Amino acid sequence: MPQSQQTLQSHIIAIANAMPDPIFVMGQDGTYLDIIGGQERSLYADGQSLIGKRYHEVLPEKMAMRFLNVVQKAIQTQRLQEIEYQLANTDIQGIDPTGPQGGQWYEARVYPLQTDVYGQPAVIWLAINITQRKHMEEQIEHLSKNDALTNFYNRDFFLDLADEEINRAKLNNQAISLVKIDLDCFKNITDGYGHEFGDKAILTAAHAIEVTIAELGHIGRLSCDQFMLVLPQVKAVDAFRIAKLAQEKISGLKIKLDTHTTTCLTSKAAVTELRQTSETSHDLFNRVNDGLRDLRLSREITKIC
C-alpha cells in the first residue's frame, strides 16, 4: 500500500477510534462484529467485550428482538433506520460496569454497509446518548401542565382535563362534582408579610388539599389563591363533605409569620355537580364560580350550588 494511503488509513482509524459516540457494526444475525469510538466514559460504557456476541446473548429478550428487527429492516430496505430506546448498563450481560449509571436514553441511526468485509450483510449503528435532552423535554412537558409552586395542574391544563372528565361522565351517565376553594386569608398575609409568606400559605393549603383528596380526583391551581377539584363519580353531597374536610385541614395548620405572630389559614369553598346531560363544562364552571362569589358576601364557608 502506498505511503499516502497508509497515512490516510491511519488517520481515519485514529479519528474513528477517538469519536466520543460509539459506532457498532452489527451483522444481520444480531452479532456485534466491531465497535468503533465510544470513548466518552461519562456517556458510554466500554462495549469491547460484546464483540462476537449476539443480541440475544447479552440483552433482555424484547430489546434483543427489537434491535434485530431494526438491523434486518435496514439491510432489507437498504435505507436508513432510526430508533430511540432506554437501556441501562446493568441490562447488558458481561459489559464493563463503569460508565453512566441508571437507565440512559439513546438515539441510534442504523445504515447498511456496502461491503462484504465482515462475511455477512451488516449495518453501522451510531448510538448517541440523549438522556440529558430527554430530561429537559420531560421538564418542559411537566412545566406545560403543572404549577411551578404547588405541582398541581395549572389553570389551562386543569380546565381541559375537567372538560374531558365532565364529557366522560355525561357519556357514561355518571356523577361528577366540582369543588372550588378560595384561600381568603391570602391577601392579608401577602400585604402584611410579603410574597414569601404568601407562598408558604399556598403550599400549606395545597398540602392539606392533597392529603384530603388523595386518589379521589384531580387538583388544579387556577390562580394565586384559588384551587379547583374535579371529582369523578362523586355526587355533590359527598363532594361537600370532602370540601369541608379539606377546609378543616387547612384551618388546622398554622403559619409562623414572625417571632410573635402565628396565624391559621381560612378558606371558602363552593361545590356543584353535573345535573343533566345537556349541561356543558362551562355551566358547571360558571355555577361553582357564582357560588364562591356569593359566599364572599355571606358568613357561610362552604356551599352546594
GIDA-V373916 format. One record per backbone hydrogen bond with DSSP energy under -1.0 kcal/mol. CO is the residue of the C=O (numbers start at 1). NH is the residue of the N-H. E is the energy in kcal/mol with one decimal. If there is no record, write none. Layout:
co = <CO	CO>
nh = <NH	NH>
e = <E	E>
This chain:
co = <2	3	4	5	6	7	8	9	10	11	12	13	14	16	19	19	20	22	23	24	25	25	26	27	30	31	32	34	36	39	40	40	46	47	48	50	53	54	54	55	55	58	60	61	62	63	64	65	66	67	68	69	70	71	72	73	74	81	83	85	87	88	89	92	104	105	106	107	108	109	110	111	116	121	122	123	124	125	126	128	130	131	132	133	134	135	136	137	138	139	140	142	142	145	147	152	153	154	155	156	157	158	159	160	161	162	163	164	165	166	167	168	169	175	176	177	178	179	180	181	182	182	183	185	186	187	188	189	190	194	195	196	197	198	199	200	201	202	203	204	205	206	207	208	209	210	213	218	219	220	225	226	226	227	228	229	230	231	231	235	236	237	238	239	240	241	242	243	244	245	246	247	248	250	255	261	261	263	266	268	269	270	271	272	276	280	281	282	283	284	285	286	287	288	289	290	291	292	294	295	301	303>
nh = <6	7	8	9	10	11	12	13	14	15	16	17	18	19	38	39	40	127	36	125	33	34	123	30	55	27	52	25	23	41	43	44	96	50	51	53	32	57	58	58	59	93	64	65	66	67	68	69	70	71	72	73	74	75	76	77	78	110	108	106	104	91	92	95	87	130	85	128	83	126	81	124	119	28	113	26	111	24	109	107	134	135	136	137	138	139	140	141	142	143	144	145	146	154	151	147	221	158	159	160	161	162	163	164	165	166	167	168	169	170	171	172	174	233	274	231	272	229	270	227	184	268	186	189	190	191	192	193	194	198	199	200	201	202	203	204	205	206	207	208	209	210	211	212	213	214	216	230	153	228	183	222	223	181	220	179	218	177	234	239	240	241	242	243	244	245	246	247	248	249	250	251	252	253	263	257	258	255	185	182	303	180	305	178	279	284	285	286	287	288	289	290	291	292	293	294	295	296	297	298	269	271>
e = <-2.2	-2.6	-2.3	-2.7	-2.4	-2.2	-2.5	-2.4	-2.3	-2.6	-2.7	-2.6	-1.2	-1.2	-1.3	-1.9	-1.2	-2.0	-2.8	-3.0	-3.0	-1.2	-2.4	-2.2	-2.0	-2.7	-3.5	-3.0	-3.1	-1.3	-1.6	-2.2	-1.0	-2.2	-1.3	-2.5	-3.0	-1.5	-1.0	-1.2	-2.7	-2.4	-2.8	-2.4	-2.1	-2.6	-2.5	-2.3	-1.6	-2.4	-2.6	-2.1	-2.2	-1.9	-2.6	-2.6	-1.4	-3.4	-3.2	-3.2	-2.2	-1.9	-1.5	-1.1	-2.9	-2.4	-2.3	-2.1	-2.0	-2.5	-2.8	-2.8	-2.0	-1.9	-2.9	-2.2	-2.2	-2.5	-2.0	-2.5	-2.6	-2.4	-2.0	-2.4	-2.5	-2.2	-2.5	-2.6	-2.5	-2.6	-1.6	-1.1	-1.7	-2.0	-1.9	-3.9	-2.6	-2.9	-2.6	-1.8	-2.4	-3.2	-2.0	-2.0	-2.4	-2.5	-2.2	-2.1	-2.3	-2.2	-2.2	-2.1	-2.7	-2.6	-2.2	-3.0	-2.3	-3.3	-2.2	-2.8	-1.5	-2.2	-1.6	-1.7	-2.6	-2.8	-1.8	-2.9	-1.8	-1.4	-2.8	-1.6	-2.1	-2.2	-2.6	-2.2	-2.5	-2.7	-2.2	-1.8	-2.4	-2.7	-2.4	-1.6	-2.8	-2.5	-2.9	-2.0	-1.8	-2.5	-2.9	-1.8	-1.3	-2.8	-2.6	-2.4	-2.2	-1.7	-1.2	-2.5	-2.6	-1.2	-2.1	-2.8	-2.6	-2.3	-2.4	-2.4	-2.4	-2.2	-2.4	-2.8	-1.3	-1.3	-2.8	-2.4	-1.6	-2.9	-1.1	-3.4	-1.6	-2.6	-3.5	-2.7	-2.0	-1.5	-2.7	-2.8	-2.1	-2.5	-2.1	-2.6	-2.3	-1.9	-2.2	-2.4	-1.7	-1.2	-1.3	-1.5	-2.5	-2.8>
